[in-house]
Amino acid sequence: QVQLEESGGGLVQPGGSLRLSCLASGLMFKAYTMGWFRQVPGKEREVVGHIDQDEITTIYPDSVKGRFTISRDNVKNTVYLQMKNLKPEDTAVYYCAARRSWKYGYWGQGTQVTVSS
């Protein structure tokens, strides 16, 4: 049974940092591309970025480029989302997901990130 478990979310002040973790189990982690997404209530889920099997990363939204980085540890079966200089508009539920092909087949339950003073 594949499980993805996010952690590390919470309340942070604007300008602060957080590192989200996603622990994967039940799959051959190193063979999967791992993605991070976020969603605000009432809005569509937004892709933040992904890291592939060769540890090549892609960050999509211009709003987070230069502030968010993705990394992975194939020994710990964990993917990370490091977020710096957080802004109130980064407030969302953050999800990790895993895929072998073009479609993400496995999703975590999400972790809430709130950026507020």
GIFEN-V637730 format. One record per backbone hydrogen bond with DSSP energy under -1.0 kcal/mol. CO is the residue of the C=O (numbers start at 0). NH is the residue of the N-H. E is the energy in kcal/mol with one decimal. If there is no record, write none. Layout:
CO:NH:E + CO:NH:E
This chain:
2:24:-2.2 + 4:22:-2.5 + 6:20:-2.7 + 9:113:-2.9 + 11:115:-2.1 + 12:15:-2.4 + 15:85:-2.5 + 17:82:-3.2 + 19:80:-2.3 + 20:6:-2.2 + 21:78:-2.0 + 22:4:-2.3 + 24:2:-2.4 + 26:28:-1.8 + 27:30:-2.1 + 28:31:-2.1 + 32:98:-2.2 + 33:50:-2.6 + 34:96:-2.0 + 35:47:-3.0 + 35:48:-1.7 + 36:94:-2.6 + 37:45:-3.5 + 38:92:-2.5 + 39:42:-2.5 + 45:37:-2.6 + 47:59:-2.2 + 48:35:-3.0 + 49:57:-2.5 + 50:33:-2.5 + 51:54:-2.1 + 55:51:-2.2 + 57:49:-2.1 + 60:63:-1.6 + 60:64:-1.0 + 63:66:-2.4 + 63:67:-2.2 + 66:83:-1.8 + 68:81:-2.8 + 70:79:-3.2 + 72:77:-2.0 + 76:23:-3.0 + 77:72:-3.0 + 78:21:-1.8 + 79:70:-1.5 + 80:19:-2.7 + 81:68:-2.2 + 82:17:-2.2 + 85:14:-3.2 + 86:89:-2.5 + 87:90:-1.7 + 91:112:-2.8 + 92:38:-2.1 + 93:110:-2.1 + 94:36:-2.9 + 95:107:-2.3 + 96:34:-2.8 + 97:104:-1.7 + 97:105:-1.6 + 98:32:-2.8 + 105:97:-2.1 + 110:93:-3.0 + 112:91:-1.9 + 113:11:-2.7
